[in-house]
């Protein structure tokens, strides 16, 4: 496991097409923005575990459920 320290606004690149941006941190939490191709699955751990428990369920996210993060000023 690679462990890195980053400040808000700093980025980490994974390969050529995945970018992780630290949006904010504090109070024991970190907010991350992840840019990746649409074919790359990105899940929180609890969602991944639910998917594995119920593979027959369709886990597609509706566009209305997506949250866009604007540029920080």
N, CA, C and O atoms as CSV, one atom per row, in Angstrom:
chain,resi,resn,atom,element,x,y,z
A,1,UNK,N,N,0.849,-1.174,0.000
A,1,UNK,CA,C,0.000,0.000,0.000
A,1,UNK,C,C,0.892,1.234,0.000
A,1,UNK,O,O,1.847,1.327,0.771
A,2,UNK,N,N,0.571,2.162,-0.862
A,2,UNK,CA,C,1.262,3.447,-0.911
A,2,UNK,C,C,0.479,4.434,-0.049
A,2,UNK,O,O,-0.729,4.587,-0.229
A,3,UNK,N,N,1.145,5.097,0.874
A,3,UNK,CA,C,0.497,6.080,1.746
A,3,UNK,C,C,1.073,7.443,1.410
A,3,UNK,O,O,2.287,7.640,1.443
A,4,UNK,N,N,0.186,8.392,1.083
A,4,UNK,CA,C,0.604,9.736,0.693
A,4,UNK,C,C,-0.080,10.781,1.553
A,4,UNK,O,O,-1.191,10.560,2.037
A,5,UNK,N,N,0.559,11.893,1.743
A,5,UNK,CA,C,-0.052,13.048,2.388
A,5,UNK,C,C,-0.315,14.087,1.309
A,5,UNK,O,O,0.566,14.371,0.498
A,6,UNK,N,N,-1.498,14.649,1.289
A,6,UNK,CA,C,-1.873,15.665,0.317
A,6,UNK,C,C,-2.685,16.730,1.015
A,6,UNK,O,O,-3.343,16.458,2.019
A,7,UNK,N,N,-2.645,17.942,0.491
A,7,UNK,CA,C,-3.443,19.051,0.994
A,7,UNK,C,C,-4.622,19.280,0.058
A,7,UNK,O,O,-4.630,18.796,-1.074
A,8,UNK,N,N,-5.612,20.017,0.536
A,8,UNK,CA,C,-6.774,20.341,-0.295
A,8,UNK,C,C,-6.305,20.961,-1.611
A,8,UNK,O,O,-5.445,21.841,-1.623
A,9,UNK,N,N,-6.876,20.497,-2.702
A,9,UNK,CA,C,-6.533,20.992,-4.023
A,9,UNK,C,C,-5.432,20.203,-4.714
A,9,UNK,O,O,-5.255,20.324,-5.926
A,10,UNK,N,N,-4.692,19.400,-3.963
A,10,UNK,CA,C,-3.618,18.606,-4.571
A,10,UNK,C,C,-4.195,17.317,-5.162
A,10,UNK,O,O,-5.239,16.830,-4.730
A,11,UNK,N,N,-3.491,16.782,-6.154
A,11,UNK,CA,C,-3.983,15.630,-6.906
A,11,UNK,C,C,-3.021,14.459,-6.852
A,11,UNK,O,O,-1.824,14.608,-6.607
A,12,UNK,N,N,-3.594,13.290,-7.089
A,12,UNK,CA,C,-2.835,12.047,-7.244
A,12,UNK,C,C,-3.284,11.438,-8.567
A,12,UNK,O,O,-4.484,11.339,-8.827
A,13,UNK,N,N,-2.341,11.033,-9.397
A,13,UNK,CA,C,-2.654,10.415,-10.680
A,13,UNK,C,C,-2.428,8.915,-10.578
A,13,UNK,O,O,-1.401,8.461,-10.073
A,14,UNK,N,N,-3.396,8.155,-11.064
A,14,UNK,CA,C,-3.293,6.697,-11.108
A,14,UNK,C,C,-3.341,6.302,-12.568
A,14,UNK,O,O,-4.375,6.430,-13.224
A,15,UNK,N,N,-2.229,5.826,-13.068
A,15,UNK,CA,C,-2.153,5.526,-14.495
A,15,UNK,C,C,-2.306,6.806,-15.304
A,15,UNK,O,O,-1.975,7.896,-14.839
A,16,UNK,N,N,-2.816,6.652,-16.528
A,16,UNK,CA,C,-2.965,7.796,-17.418
A,16,UNK,C,C,-4.334,8.443,-17.364
A,16,UNK,O,O,-4.504,9.559,-17.854
A,17,UNK,N,N,-5.328,7.762,-16.772
A,17,UNK,CA,C,-6.678,8.283,-16.903
A,17,UNK,C,C,-7.500,8.324,-15.613
A,17,UNK,O,O,-8.725,8.432,-15.674
A,18,UNK,N,N,-6.853,8.239,-14.450
A,18,UNK,CA,C,-7.562,8.370,-13.177
A,18,UNK,C,C,-6.861,9.449,-12.351
A,18,UNK,O,O,-5.648,9.405,-12.143
A,19,UNK,N,N,-7.659,10.425,-11.883
A,19,UNK,CA,C,-7.133,11.521,-11.079
A,19,UNK,C,C,-7.949,11.606,-9.794
A,19,UNK,O,O,-9.179,11.660,-9.833
A,20,UNK,N,N,-7.261,11.617,-8.660
A,20,UNK,CA,C,-7.901,11.776,-7.357
A,20,UNK,C,C,-7.482,13.138,-6.819
A,20,UNK,O,O,-6.292,13.426,-6.689
A,21,UNK,N,N,-8.471,13.974,-6.509
A,21,UNK,CA,C,-8.213,15.318,-5.993
A,21,UNK,C,C,-8.725,15.412,-4.562
A,21,UNK,O,O,-9.857,15.018,-4.278
A,22,UNK,N,N,-7.903,15.927,-3.669
A,22,UNK,CA,C,-8.344,16.169,-2.297
A,22,UNK,C,C,-9.175,17.452,-2.335
A,22,UNK,O,O,-8.653,18.522,-2.649
A,23,UNK,N,N,-10.458,17.346,-2.016
A,23,UNK,CA,C,-11.350,18.494,-2.034
A,23,UNK,C,C,-11.272,19.243,-0.704
A,23,UNK,O,O,-11.149,20.468,-0.681
A,24,UNK,N,N,-11.342,18.504,0.393
A,24,UNK,CA,C,-11.290,19.125,1.725
A,24,UNK,C,C,-10.931,18.064,2.750
A,24,UNK,O,O,-11.126,16.871,2.517
A,25,UNK,N,N,-10.404,18.503,3.885
A,25,UNK,CA,C,-10.146,17.585,4.989
A,25,UNK,C,C,-10.332,18.339,6.292
A,25,UNK,O,O,-10.168,19.558,6.352
A,26,UNK,N,N,-10.675,17.602,7.324
A,26,UNK,CA,C,-10.867,18.199,8.635
A,26,UNK,C,C,-11.896,17.418,9.421
A,26,UNK,O,O,-12.704,16.689,8.845
A,27,UNK,N,N,-11.872,17.566,10.731
A,27,UNK,CA,C,-12.814,16.863,11.615
A,27,UNK,C,C,-12.798,15.355,11.389
A,27,UNK,O,O,-13.837,14.702,11.489
A,28,UNK,N,N,-11.638,14.804,11.088
A,28,UNK,CA,C,-11.518,13.362,10.910
A,28,UNK,C,C,-12.074,12.835,9.596
A,28,UNK,O,O,-12.241,11.625,9.441
A,29,UNK,N,N,-12.366,13.724,8.641
A,29,UNK,CA,C,-12.917,13.314,7.346
A,29,UNK,C,C,-12.079,13.888,6.221
A,29,UNK,O,O,-11.412,14.912,6.374
A,30,UNK,N,N,-12.130,13.203,5.084
A,30,UNK,CA,C,-11.475,13.670,3.868
A,30,UNK,C,C,-12.484,13.581,2.738
A,30,UNK,O,O,-13.137,12.551,2.569
A,31,UNK,N,N,-12.620,14.655,1.956
A,31,UNK,CA,C,-13.487,14.628,0.771
A,31,UNK,C,C,-12.590,14.510,-0.447
A,31,UNK,O,O,-11.654,15.290,-0.620
A,32,UNK,N,N,-12.886,13.522,-1.295
A,32,UNK,CA,C,-12.101,13.271,-2.490
A,32,UNK,C,C,-12.961,13.440,-3.726
A,32,UNK,O,O,-14.146,13.106,-3.722
A,33,UNK,N,N,-12.366,13.955,-4.771
A,33,UNK,CA,C,-12.989,13.975,-6.086
A,33,UNK,C,C,-12.226,12.987,-6.953
A,33,UNK,O,O,-10.995,12.994,-6.966
A,34,UNK,N,N,-12.947,12.133,-7.680
A,34,UNK,CA,C,-12.298,11.112,-8.492
A,34,UNK,C,C,-12.759,11.254,-9.930
A,34,UNK,O,O,-13.955,11.194,-10.218
A,35,UNK,N,N,-11.806,11.443,-10.832
A,35,UNK,CA,C,-12.097,11.500,-12.264
A,35,UNK,C,C,-11.565,10.216,-12.870
A,35,UNK,O,O,-10.382,9.899,-12.744
A,36,UNK,N,N,-12.459,9.470,-13.537
A,36,UNK,CA,C,-12.067,8.201,-14.142
A,36,UNK,C,C,-12.973,7.926,-15.335
A,36,UNK,O,O,-14.074,8.470,-15.413
A,37,UNK,N,N,-12.524,7.092,-16.259
A,37,UNK,CA,C,-13.380,6.723,-17.389
A,37,UNK,C,C,-14.653,6.034,-16.888
A,37,UNK,O,O,-14.663,5.440,-15.810
A,38,UNK,N,N,-15.708,6.119,-17.672
A,38,UNK,CA,C,-17.002,5.569,-17.246
A,38,UNK,C,C,-16.971,4.048,-17.049
A,38,UNK,O,O,-17.823,3.510,-16.341
A,39,UNK,N,N,-16.028,3.359,-17.647
A,39,UNK,CA,C,-15.976,1.899,-17.484
A,39,UNK,C,C,-15.293,1.477,-16.176
A,39,UNK,O,O,-15.280,0.291,-15.843
A,40,UNK,N,N,-14.731,2.426,-15.439
A,40,UNK,CA,C,-14.072,2.124,-14.169
A,40,UNK,C,C,-15.094,2.257,-13.040
A,40,UNK,O,O,-15.698,3.313,-12.860
A,41,UNK,N,N,-15.277,1.180,-12.290
A,41,UNK,CA,C,-16.215,1.180,-11.178
A,41,UNK,C,C,-15.548,1.797,-9.952
A,41,UNK,O,O,-14.437,1.418,-9.582
A,42,UNK,N,N,-16.244,2.760,-9.322
A,42,UNK,CA,C,-15.748,3.403,-8.111
A,42,UNK,C,C,-16.834,3.272,-7.057
A,42,UNK,O,O,-17.929,3.811,-7.217
A,43,UNK,N,N,-16.533,2.559,-5.979
A,43,UNK,CA,C,-17.517,2.304,-4.928
A,43,UNK,C,C,-16.928,2.596,-3.560
A,43,UNK,O,O,-15.731,2.413,-3.335
A,44,UNK,N,N,-17.789,3.058,-2.633
A,44,UNK,CA,C,-17.414,3.053,-1.222
A,44,UNK,C,C,-17.434,1.595,-0.767
A,44,UNK,O,O,-18.112,0.763,-1.370
A,45,UNK,N,N,-16.699,1.288,0.283
A,45,UNK,CA,C,-16.596,-0.098,0.740
A,45,UNK,C,C,-17.958,-0.705,1.051
A,45,UNK,O,O,-18.225,-1.844,0.670
A,46,UNK,N,N,-18.830,0.044,1.744
A,46,UNK,CA,C,-20.123,-0.520,2.118
A,46,UNK,C,C,-20.998,-0.817,0.899
A,46,UNK,O,O,-21.782,-1.766,0.915
A,47,UNK,N,N,-20.868,-0.014,-0.149
A,47,UNK,CA,C,-21.615,-0.274,-1.380
A,47,UNK,C,C,-21.061,-1.514,-2.065
A,47,UNK,O,O,-21.831,-2.346,-2.545
A,48,UNK,N,N,-19.754,-1.650,-2.119
A,48,UNK,CA,C,-19.137,-2.823,-2.740
A,48,UNK,C,C,-19.573,-4.102,-2.039
A,48,UNK,O,O,-19.859,-5.106,-2.692
A,49,UNK,N,N,-19.625,-4.069,-0.706
A,49,UNK,CA,C,-20.053,-5.252,0.047
A,49,UNK,C,C,-21.508,-5.604,-0.249
A,49,UNK,O,O,-21.849,-6.781,-0.361
A,50,UNK,N,N,-22.376,-4.585,-0.377
A,50,UNK,CA,C,-23.779,-4.851,-0.719
A,50,UNK,C,C,-23.896,-5.438,-2.112
A,50,UNK,O,O,-24.687,-6.354,-2.337
A,51,UNK,N,N,-23.116,-4.920,-3.050
A,51,UNK,CA,C,-23.130,-5.456,-4.419
A,51,UNK,C,C,-22.719,-6.921,-4.426
A,51,UNK,O,O,-23.325,-7.738,-5.120
A,52,UNK,N,N,-21.697,-7.250,-3.659
A,52,UNK,CA,C,-21.219,-8.632,-3.611
A,52,UNK,C,C,-22.256,-9.543,-2.970
A,52,UNK,O,O,-22.371,-10.710,-3.343
A,53,UNK,N,N,-23.010,-9.019,-2.010
A,53,UNK,CA,C,-24.030,-9.818,-1.329
A,53,UNK,C,C,-25.255,-10.038,-2.220
A,53,UNK,O,O,-25.930,-11.059,-2.091
A,54,UNK,N,N,-25.550,-9.099,-3.120
A,54,UNK,CA,C,-26.733,-9.186,-3.977
A,54,UNK,C,C,-26.352,-8.901,-5.422
A,54,UNK,O,O,-26.726,-7.859,-5.960
A,55,UNK,N,N,-25.614,-9.809,-6.062
A,55,UNK,CA,C,-25.145,-9.542,-7.430
A,55,UNK,C,C,-26.271,-9.478,-8.461
A,55,UNK,O,O,-26.071,-8.943,-9.551
A,56,UNK,N,N,-27.445,-10.012,-8.138
A,56,UNK,CA,C,-28.549,-10.006,-9.097
A,56,UNK,C,C,-29.215,-8.631,-9.202
A,56,UNK,O,O,-29.949,-8.364,-10.154
A,57,UNK,N,N,-28.955,-7.756,-8.216
A,57,UNK,CA,C,-29.566,-6.435,-8.201
A,57,UNK,C,C,-28.836,-5.520,-9.171
A,57,UNK,O,O,-27.608,-5.552,-9.255
A,58,UNK,N,N,-29.576,-4.714,-9.893
A,58,UNK,CA,C,-28.977,-3.767,-10.826
A,58,UNK,C,C,-28.529,-2.534,-10.044
A,58,UNK,O,O,-29.358,-1.845,-9.449
A,59,UNK,N,N,-27.234,-2.252,-10.040
A,59,UNK,CA,C,-26.672,-1.180,-9.220
A,59,UNK,C,C,-26.356,0.075,-10.013
A,59,UNK,O,O,-25.495,0.856,-9.608
A,60,UNK,N,N,-27.020,0.283,-11.109
A,60,UNK,CA,C,-26.754,1.493,-11.885
A,60,UNK,C,C,-27.233,2.726,-11.122
A,60,UNK,O,O,-28.276,2.686,-10.469
A,61,UNK,N,N,-26.494,3.795,-11.201
A,61,UNK,CA,C,-26.858,5.052,-10.551
A,61,UNK,C,C,-27.556,5.935,-11.570
A,61,UNK,O,O,-27.062,6.126,-12.681
A,62,UNK,N,N,-28.690,6.466,-11.191
A,62,UNK,CA,C,-29.418,7.392,-12.050
A,62,UNK,C,C,-28.668,8.722,-12.083
A,62,UNK,O,O,-28.083,9.121,-11.077
A,63,UNK,N,N,-28.677,9.412,-13.224
A,63,UNK,CA,C,-27.971,10.694,-13.310
A,63,UNK,C,C,-28.389,11.684,-12.225
A,63,UNK,O,O,-27.566,12.480,-11.774
A,64,UNK,N,N,-29.642,11.650,-11.801
A,64,UNK,CA,C,-30.107,12.583,-10.773
A,64,UNK,C,C,-29.442,12.321,-9.422
A,64,UNK,O,O,-29.429,13.205,-8.565
A,65,UNK,N,N,-28.884,11.113,-9.216
A,65,UNK,CA,C,-28.238,10.771,-7.960
A,65,UNK,C,C,-26.775,11.198,-7.923
A,65,UNK,O,O,-26.158,11.179,-6.858
A,66,UNK,N,N,-26.216,11.577,-9.053
A,66,UNK,CA,C,-24.812,11.959,-9.126
A,66,UNK,C,C,-24.630,13.373,-8.593
A,66,UNK,O,O,-25.502,14.226,-8.759
A,67,UNK,N,N,-23.507,13.612,-7.961
A,67,UNK,CA,C,-23.199,14.925,-7.417
A,67,UNK,C,C,-21.956,15.445,-8.118
A,67,UNK,O,O,-20.915,14.787,-8.123
A,68,UNK,N,N,-22.066,16.612,-8.701
A,68,UNK,CA,C,-20.911,17.221,-9.353
A,68,UNK,C,C,-20.233,18.158,-8.375
A,68,UNK,O,O,-20.895,18.858,-7.609
A,69,UNK,N,N,-18.914,18.168,-8.404
A,69,UNK,CA,C,-18.138,19.047,-7.529
A,69,UNK,C,C,-17.507,20.111,-8.399
A,69,UNK,O,O,-16.752,19.801,-9.321
A,70,UNK,N,N,-17.813,21.370,-8.107
A,70,UNK,CA,C,-17.253,22.484,-8.883
A,70,UNK,C,C,-15.840,22.802,-8.451
A,70,UNK,O,O,-15.342,22.255,-7.467
A,71,UNK,N,N,-15.222,23.650,-9.158
A,71,UNK,CA,C,-13.851,24.063,-8.846
A,71,UNK,C,C,-13.846,24.842,-7.543
A,71,UNK,O,O,-14.725,25.665,-7.286
A,72,UNK,N,N,-12.849,24.570,-6.736
A,72,UNK,CA,C,-12.689,25.286,-5.465
A,72,UNK,C,C,-12.080,26.659,-5.762
A,72,UNK,O,O,-11.230,26.789,-6.643
A,73,UNK,N,N,-12.515,27.672,-5.030
A,73,UNK,CA,C,-11.921,28.998,-5.254
A,73,UNK,C,C,-10.873,29.322,-4.233
A,73,UNK,O,O,-10.277,30.398,-4.280
